Amino acid sequence: MSQATAPRRSFAPLAILGFVLALAALIGAVGAGLGNRMGMWDYRTGLQVFLRWGAWGGLIAAGISLIGCFTATADRQRRGLSLAAAGIVIGALAFAVPYATYTRFQSVAKVWDITTDMVNPPRFVAIVPLRARAPNKPEYRAAQFAPIQKKAYPDIVPVELTKSPADAFKAALAVARSFGWAIVASVPTEGRIEATDTTFWFGFKDDIVIRIAANGSGSRVDIRSYSRLGRNDGGKNAARVRAYIARLKAEASAG
């Protein structure tokens, strides 16, 4: 008489553990930025959670899930195998995004105040009170930033237009609004536009000032983008200035 085969377990402990840890790591990585944006904690805390707990938690979870994948396969546990596979994907994602962010921040020039005029940069006026409690003061530190910018971003230069200063001001303001920036000041008589851009995830605020001046029969447009806090912007301000210049030139050509 044959002995009945013992039923296989309907669960895979390592697969479940890996999946839960991976999900927690992903939630932590995403929530780190959203919590900072909502004022639940300081940005330094958010970055620690994002870059350390989210990233390393995701990597550990992916490793556990990988082991769980092998054990689930050996025990022929299809549900366990599915959970383990999901844990690997989610864990890898929770690690990859912070790691890619960290790598990008380490690869860019350490300058967080970008301007097209490093000798006489556009000055903040209306935004100065908004930066009163910000770690980064509104004054331009030429000795610190100019040499770095010249080497890292030699293409960021003033925009010369054939338009009159009045028409150039209208075009510059329209382009600023097209980026969704919050316009703080718009003073045509001074050729000055000030705005604030808030990053999507962490809600970091970067301030922008644009200066339009006569240049022969045309006009010259200078722009400056400056982070309120932090010592590394990940290249965000340079990218913002480049995008603005490109769109302004396109707008001027079309008009």
Secondary structure, DSSP 4 states (H G I P E B T S, - for coil): -PPPPPPPPS--HHHHHHHHHHHHHHHHHHHHHHHHHTTSS-HHHHHHIIIIIIHHHHHHHHHHHHHHHHHHHHTT-HHHHHHHHHHHHHHHHHHHHHHHHHHHHHHS-S--EEES-SSSPPPPSTTGGGGTT-SS-SS--HHHHHHHHHHH-TT---EEESS-HHHHHHHHHHHHHHTT-EEEEEETTTTEEEEEEE-SSS--EEEEEEEEEEETTEEEEEEEEEESS-S--TTHHHHHHHHHHHHHHHHHHH-
